[in-house]
Amino acid sequence: MKQLLEELGLYFAPHAHCIALTGSGGKTTAMVALANHYAQKGKRVLLSTTTKLLLPRDCEYGCDTYFLDDRALSYHPCQGERVFYAHRTYKAVAPPLKNIEALLDRYDVLLLEADGSRGKGLKLHLDCDPVVPPFVTATLAILSLSLLGEPFGENCFGSEHYRSEFPEESISLDLYRKLLEHGEGVLKRAQGKTLVLCNQSSEQDVESYRKLCSLVSLLSPIWFGDIRQDQLIHRNPS
């Protein structure tokens, strides 16, 4: 079984200069893991957001240096350094996009959490999200695949706005298909080199993943894996 992070690095090269993480079900975990992966390869890595994150006191981002103000704009990172940059309110909120863009030449990889799902594994978007800046070069769109059979409304952020299109009570493979293909689903506003990652997948369910791939019509590849375990279980290149 292949290592997920190594394969993601290969897939996004050479488009990894600014990666937006969208969707639900593991964005922050993926951002931290990718930051560590790129830093181990000697890259200067910036972690930030275009929406909101937990403050560093409430979440372990694994960074070497933290900025909750615009001192980040005058800071010059070392090779292999991970830097966190946001503005402080009750959460870590997005700095002005022009500030993030100004740092593009100072870092090898920028990782931007560009979506919010309030801890739910699935999401349907509204007009305002995700927030993907025009300078993004790649998109990692994430959703949790650990929710088969679970109640839909309780596990999909924003589902209450789409009841006529999604009347389902529980989560099935066909519901995943609808979420993957829907215009307000995981691939909304994806730009640059794009990949859909079905996170929290299980080795025991590979046949279900093959079936889902046969049902879905997408231009972007779909991978099935587990970020925390660093496992790539199955992939369906497009």
C-alpha positions as CSV (number, residue, x, y, z in Angstrom):
1,M,0.0,0.0,0.0
2,K,1.4,3.4,-1.0
3,Q,2.0,6.3,1.3
4,L,-0.7,8.9,0.7
5,L,1.4,12.0,1.4
6,E,4.2,11.0,-0.8
7,E,1.8,10.3,-3.6
8,L,0.0,13.6,-3.1
9,G,3.4,15.3,-3.3
10,L,4.1,13.6,-6.6
11,Y,0.6,14.4,-8.0
12,F,0.7,18.1,-7.2
13,A,4.3,18.6,-8.4
14,P,5.1,21.1,-9.9
15,H,1.8,22.8,-9.1
16,A,2.2,22.9,-5.3
17,H,3.1,26.5,-4.9
18,C,-0.3,27.4,-3.4
19,I,-2.7,24.6,-2.5
20,A,-6.2,25.3,-1.4
21,L,-7.9,22.7,0.8
22,T,-11.7,22.6,0.4
23,G,-14.6,20.5,1.5
24,S,-14.9,18.7,4.8
25,G,-13.8,15.7,6.8
26,G,-10.0,16.3,7.3
27,K,-8.9,19.6,5.8
28,T,-6.9,20.8,8.9
29,T,-5.4,17.3,9.3
30,A,-4.4,17.3,5.7
31,M,-2.9,20.8,5.9
32,V,-0.7,19.9,8.9
33,A,0.4,16.6,7.4
34,L,1.3,18.2,4.1
35,A,3.1,21.0,5.8
36,N,5.2,18.4,7.6
37,H,5.8,16.4,4.4
38,Y,7.0,19.4,2.5
39,A,9.1,20.8,5.4
40,Q,10.9,17.4,5.6
41,K,11.9,17.9,2.0
42,G,13.5,21.3,2.9
43,K,10.6,23.4,1.6
44,R,9.6,26.7,3.2
45,V,5.9,26.3,4.1
46,L,3.2,28.8,5.0
47,L,0.0,27.6,6.6
48,S,-2.9,30.1,6.5
49,T,-6.6,30.4,5.8
50,T,-9.0,32.3,3.6
51,T,-11.8,31.6,6.1
52,K,-11.3,30.6,9.8
53,L,-9.3,28.2,11.8
54,L,-8.9,27.4,15.5
55,L,-6.3,29.4,17.3
56,P,-3.0,27.7,17.8
57,R,-3.7,27.4,21.5
58,D,-6.7,25.2,20.5
59,C,-5.1,23.1,17.7
60,E,-1.7,21.6,17.2
61,Y,-0.5,22.8,13.8
62,G,3.1,21.6,14.2
63,C,4.6,24.9,13.0
64,D,8.0,26.3,13.9
65,T,6.9,29.9,13.9
66,Y,3.4,31.5,14.5
67,F,2.1,34.9,13.6
68,L,-1.3,36.2,14.5
69,D,-0.6,39.6,13.1
70,D,1.1,41.2,10.1
71,R,4.6,40.7,11.4
72,A,4.5,37.7,9.1
73,L,5.0,40.1,6.2
74,S,8.5,41.1,7.3
75,Y,9.6,37.6,8.3
76,H,11.9,35.5,6.1
77,P,11.6,31.8,6.7
78,C,14.5,29.2,6.7
79,Q,14.5,26.1,4.5
80,G,12.3,23.4,6.0
81,E,10.5,25.9,8.3
82,R,6.7,25.8,8.8
83,V,5.1,29.2,9.5
84,F,1.5,29.8,10.6
85,Y,-0.1,33.2,9.6
86,A,-3.5,34.4,10.4
87,H,-5.2,37.3,12.3
88,R,-6.5,36.9,15.8
89,T,-10.2,37.2,16.9
90,Y,-12.1,34.5,18.8
91,K,-10.6,32.3,16.0
92,A,-7.6,32.5,13.7
93,V,-9.2,34.4,10.7
94,A,-8.1,35.1,7.2
95,P,-5.6,37.9,6.7
96,P,-6.3,40.1,3.6
97,L,-5.8,38.0,0.5
98,K,-3.3,40.7,-0.8
99,N,-1.1,39.9,2.2
100,I,-1.1,36.2,1.4
101,E,-0.4,36.9,-2.2
102,A,2.5,39.1,-1.2
103,L,4.2,36.1,0.5
104,L,4.1,33.9,-2.6
105,D,7.7,34.6,-3.5
106,R,8.9,34.0,0.0
107,Y,7.7,30.4,0.4
108,D,8.0,27.3,-1.6
109,V,4.6,26.0,-0.6
110,L,1.5,27.8,0.7
111,L,-1.3,25.7,2.2
112,L,-4.6,27.5,2.6
113,E,-7.6,26.1,4.4
114,A,-10.3,27.6,2.1
115,D,-13.5,26.2,3.5
116,G,-15.4,25.5,6.7
117,S,-17.7,22.7,7.7
118,R,-18.0,23.0,11.5
119,G,-16.5,19.6,12.1
120,K,-18.9,17.7,9.8
121,G,-17.7,15.1,7.4
122,L,-19.7,16.3,4.3
123,K,-20.6,19.7,3.0
124,L,-22.9,21.5,0.5
125,H,-21.8,25.1,-0.2
126,L,-23.6,28.4,-0.2
127,D,-22.8,31.4,-2.5
128,C,-20.1,32.7,-0.1
129,D,-17.9,29.6,0.0
130,P,-15.3,28.2,-0.5
131,V,-13.0,31.1,-0.7
132,V,-10.4,30.2,-3.3
133,P,-8.1,33.1,-4.4
134,P,-7.1,33.5,-8.0
135,F,-3.4,32.8,-7.2
136,V,-4.1,29.2,-6.0
137,T,-2.3,26.7,-8.2
138,A,-3.8,23.5,-6.9
139,T,-6.9,22.3,-5.0
140,L,-7.2,19.3,-2.7
141,A,-11.0,18.7,-2.3
142,I,-11.8,16.5,0.7
143,L,-14.8,14.6,2.0
144,S,-15.2,11.9,4.6
145,L,-16.1,8.4,3.4
146,S,-16.6,6.9,6.8
147,L,-20.3,7.9,7.0
148,L,-22.1,5.2,5.0
149,G,-25.4,4.5,6.7
150,E,-25.2,7.5,9.0
151,P,-27.9,10.2,9.1
152,F,-27.4,12.7,6.3
153,G,-28.6,15.9,7.8
154,E,-26.5,15.4,11.0
155,N,-23.3,14.9,9.0
156,C,-23.6,17.3,6.0
157,F,-23.0,21.0,6.7
158,G,-25.4,23.1,4.7
159,S,-27.7,20.2,3.8
160,E,-30.8,22.0,5.2
161,H,-30.6,24.4,2.2
162,Y,-30.9,21.6,-0.3
163,R,-33.7,19.4,1.0
164,S,-35.6,19.3,-2.3
165,E,-32.5,18.0,-4.1
166,F,-31.3,15.8,-1.2
167,P,-34.4,14.2,0.5
168,E,-32.3,11.2,1.6
169,E,-32.4,10.4,5.3
170,S,-29.2,8.3,5.3
171,I,-25.9,8.3,3.5
172,S,-25.5,5.8,0.7
173,L,-23.0,5.4,-2.2
174,D,-25.6,7.0,-4.5
175,L,-25.7,10.0,-2.1
176,Y,-21.9,10.3,-2.3
177,R,-22.2,10.3,-6.1
178,K,-24.7,13.2,-5.9
179,L,-22.5,15.1,-3.6
180,L,-19.4,14.6,-5.8
181,E,-21.2,15.7,-8.9
182,H,-23.3,18.6,-7.5
183,G,-22.3,22.1,-8.4
184,E,-22.3,23.1,-4.7
185,G,-20.4,20.0,-3.6
186,V,-16.8,19.3,-2.9
187,L,-15.4,20.5,-6.2
188,K,-17.0,23.9,-6.2
189,R,-14.5,26.6,-7.2
190,A,-11.6,24.1,-7.5
191,Q,-8.8,25.5,-9.6
192,G,-5.4,24.5,-10.8
193,K,-4.3,20.9,-10.5
194,T,-7.2,19.3,-8.7
195,L,-7.8,16.1,-6.8
196,V,-10.7,14.7,-4.8
197,L,-9.6,12.8,-1.7
198,C,-12.2,10.6,0.0
199,N,-10.7,10.6,3.5
200,Q,-11.2,8.1,6.3
201,S,-11.5,5.3,3.8
202,S,-11.1,1.7,4.9
203,E,-9.1,-1.2,3.3
204,Q,-12.2,-3.4,3.8
205,D,-14.4,-1.3,1.5
206,V,-12.4,-1.3,-1.7
207,E,-15.1,-2.9,-3.8
208,S,-17.5,-0.1,-2.7
209,Y,-15.0,2.5,-3.8
210,R,-14.7,0.8,-7.2
211,K,-18.5,0.9,-7.5
212,L,-18.6,4.5,-6.5
213,C,-16.0,5.4,-9.1
214,S,-18.1,3.6,-11.8
215,L,-21.1,5.7,-10.8
216,V,-19.4,9.1,-10.7
217,S,-18.6,11.3,-13.7
218,L,-15.8,13.7,-12.9
219,L,-12.9,15.3,-14.7
220,S,-10.7,15.2,-11.6
221,P,-9.2,12.0,-10.2
222,I,-10.8,10.5,-7.0
223,W,-8.5,8.9,-4.4
224,F,-9.5,6.9,-1.4
225,G,-7.2,7.0,1.7
226,D,-6.7,8.0,5.2
227,I,-4.6,11.1,6.1
228,R,-3.9,10.2,9.7
229,Q,-2.7,6.7,8.7
230,D,-0.9,8.1,5.6
231,Q,-2.4,5.3,3.5
232,L,-3.5,5.5,-0.2
233,I,-6.1,2.6,-0.5
234,H,-7.5,3.1,-4.0
235,R,-7.5,5.6,-6.8
236,N,-9.4,6.3,-9.9
237,P,-7.4,8.5,-12.2
238,S,-9.5,10.5,-14.7
